[in-house]
Amino acid sequence: MGSELLGFTRFFGAAPPPFRLVGPRVALRTPEREDFEEWAKLRAESRSFLAPFEPTWPADAVSRAGFRRRLQRYAVDWRSDQGYSFVLVRRADRALLGGISLSNVRRGVAETASLGYWIGERFARHGYMTDGLKLALAFAFERLRLHRIEAACLPNNQASRRLLLKSGFREEGYAKEYLSIDGRWQDHVLFGLVAGEWAPRSEAARASETVA
């Protein structure tokens, strides 16, 4: 699948190629320049909710220039088969809910990627991220043909822990000072899911796909 996606190179510029994964309640799509205002508003209003679980926000975290750099980096990642970033949107009204990424893609003997995600505070606890992960995992295992997806969360992030377990991940270990989060090196609980143990858990995982 990696070579197939690399065939989208002609679409690349300042943003990733147009691509959508559609489920019953939510969709995943590649971010666009037109998303900036909605994305920045949601991130800014959710800052106190998100910051304890993310790397330190730079000074221009929600600026237009910062968003433009994100899109450029996402485009490079797609082109090189190193990562795939999506925004999570609600189908009913197309509201931007959050984001999901598959990063650090390793091919060859690994065929692995790291899963990351965030959701705006006002959209949390409604099951949207659960639905979004079904789409992302279907994409990872069925389209990218990855063998394994890894994830990690802070020990006190019970919501993320429940989400990963509900999505089929196994808790695999504990890593001391694993990542720099909110300005300091912090321990993380490690999770993994391999293709042989994954199965679509609802119709959401059997997503339709569109490429503009």
C-alpha positions in Angstrom: 0.0 0.0 0.0 2.9 2.4 0.7 3.8 2.5 -3.0 0.2 3.1 -4.0 0.0 6.1 -1.7 3.3 7.4 -3.0 1.6 7.6 -6.4 -0.3 10.6 -5.1 3.0 12.7 -5.3 1.6 14.9 -8.1 -1.1 16.2 -5.7 1.5 17.4 -3.1 2.1 21.1 -2.4 1.6 22.8 0.9 -0.8 20.2 2.2 -1.4 16.4 2.1 -3.4 14.9 -0.8 -7.2 14.9 -0.4 -8.2 11.6 1.2 -11.3 10.6 3.3 -12.3 7.7 5.4 -16.0 7.7 6.2 -17.9 5.9 9.0 -21.5 6.1 10.3 -20.9 9.1 12.7 -17.5 10.5 11.9 -15.0 10.8 9.1 -11.3 11.1 8.9 -9.8 13.3 6.2 -6.5 15.0 5.5 -6.3 18.6 6.8 -6.7 21.6 4.5 -5.7 25.2 4.7 -9.3 26.2 5.1 -9.5 24.2 8.4 -7.2 26.8 10.2 -9.8 29.0 11.9 -11.9 26.1 13.2 -8.8 24.1 14.2 -7.2 27.0 16.0 -10.4 27.9 17.8 -10.9 24.3 19.0 -7.2 23.9 20.1 -7.2 27.3 21.9 -10.4 26.7 23.8 -9.2 23.2 24.8 -5.7 24.2 25.8 -6.0 23.5 29.5 -7.6 20.2 28.7 -4.9 19.1 26.2 -1.7 20.6 27.4 -1.0 18.2 30.3 -0.9 15.3 27.8 1.0 16.9 24.9 4.5 18.2 24.2 5.0 21.8 25.3 3.0 24.1 23.0 5.3 26.6 21.1 4.5 30.3 21.2 2.8 30.1 17.8 0.9 26.9 18.5 -2.4 28.2 17.1 -1.1 30.7 14.6 -1.7 30.6 10.9 2.0 30.2 10.3 2.3 27.3 12.7 -0.7 25.6 11.1 0.9 26.1 7.6 4.1 24.4 8.8 2.0 21.5 10.1 0.4 21.0 6.7 3.8 21.1 5.0 5.2 18.6 7.4 2.2 16.3 6.9 2.6 16.6 3.1 6.2 15.5 3.4 5.3 12.6 5.7 2.6 11.3 3.3 5.0 11.6 0.3 7.7 9.6 2.1 5.4 7.1 3.7 6.6 8.2 7.1 3.3 9.3 8.6 -0.4 9.9 7.9 -2.3 12.7 9.7 -6.1 13.3 9.7 -8.6 15.6 11.2 -11.6 13.9 12.8 -14.9 15.4 11.7 -18.6 14.8 12.6 -20.6 13.7 9.6 -23.8 15.4 10.7 -22.5 18.9 10.5 -18.9 18.6 9.4 -17.7 20.0 12.8 -14.0 19.5 13.4 -13.7 17.3 16.5 -9.9 16.5 16.8 -7.2 14.7 15.1 -5.6 11.2 14.6 -2.1 10.5 13.3 0.0 7.4 12.4 3.6 8.6 12.7 7.1 7.1 12.7 6.1 4.5 10.1 8.8 1.8 9.9 8.8 -0.6 7.0 10.9 -3.7 6.4 11.2 -6.0 9.3 9.0 -3.8 11.5 6.0 -2.6 9.5 5.0 -0.5 12.5 3.6 2.9 13.3 2.8 5.0 16.3 -0.7 6.1 17.0 -1.5 9.6 18.3 -4.8 11.4 18.8 -6.5 14.5 20.4 -10.0 15.7 20.8 -11.5 19.1 21.7 -12.8 19.3 25.2 -16.4 20.0 24.3 -16.4 16.9 22.1 -14.9 14.5 24.6 -16.8 11.6 26.2 -19.2 11.2 23.3 -17.6 8.2 21.7 -16.3 10.2 18.7 -12.6 9.1 19.2 -13.6 5.5 19.6 -15.3 5.7 16.2 -12.4 7.5 14.7 -9.9 4.9 15.9 -11.9 2.2 14.2 -11.4 4.1 10.9 -7.7 4.7 11.6 -7.0 1.1 12.5 -8.8 -0.1 9.4 -6.6 2.2 7.3 -3.4 1.1 9.1 -4.0 -2.6 8.7 -6.0 -2.9 5.5 -4.6 0.0 3.4 -1.1 0.5 4.7 -0.7 -3.2 5.4 1.1 -2.5 8.7 1.8 -5.4 11.1 1.7 -3.5 14.4 0.4 -0.3 15.8 2.0 1.2 19.0 0.6 3.7 21.4 1.5 5.2 24.8 -0.2 7.3 27.4 0.5 8.9 30.8 -0.3 6.6 33.7 -2.9 9.1 35.0 -4.7 9.4 31.7 -7.4 7.0 32.4 -9.6 8.1 29.5 -6.9 7.3 27.0 -6.1 4.0 28.7 -9.8 2.9 28.5 -9.9 4.1 24.8 -6.9 2.0 23.8 -8.1 -1.1 25.6 -11.6 -0.8 24.2 -10.0 -0.5 20.7 -8.2 -3.8 21.1 -4.8 -2.8 22.3 -2.9 -4.8 24.9 -1.0 -3.1 27.7 2.6 -4.2 27.2 4.8 -2.4 29.6 5.9 0.7 31.5 8.6 3.1 30.1 10.5 5.4 32.5 10.7 9.0 31.3 9.6 7.9 27.9 8.5 11.3 26.3 8.8 15.0 27.1 5.2 16.0 27.9 4.1 19.4 29.1 7.7 20.5 29.6 9.2 17.5 31.5 10.2 13.9 30.8 7.4 11.6 32.0 6.7 7.9 32.4 4.3 6.2 30.0 2.2 3.1 29.8 2.9 1.2 26.5 0.3 -0.5 24.3 0.4 -2.5 21.2 -2.0 -4.1 18.6 -0.9 -6.5 15.9 -2.8 -7.2 12.7 -3.5 -10.8 13.6 -5.4 -9.7 16.7 -7.3 -6.9 15.1 -10.7 -7.3 13.6 -13.2 -4.6 12.6 -15.5 -4.0 15.6 -18.4 -2.3 13.8 -19.5 -1.1 10.4 -17.4 2.0 11.1 -14.3 0.0 10.4 -15.5 -1.0 7.0 -15.2 2.6 5.9 -15.7 3.9 2.4 -12.7 5.9 1.0 -12.6 8.8 -1.3 -9.7 10.5 -3.0 -10.3 13.9 -4.6 
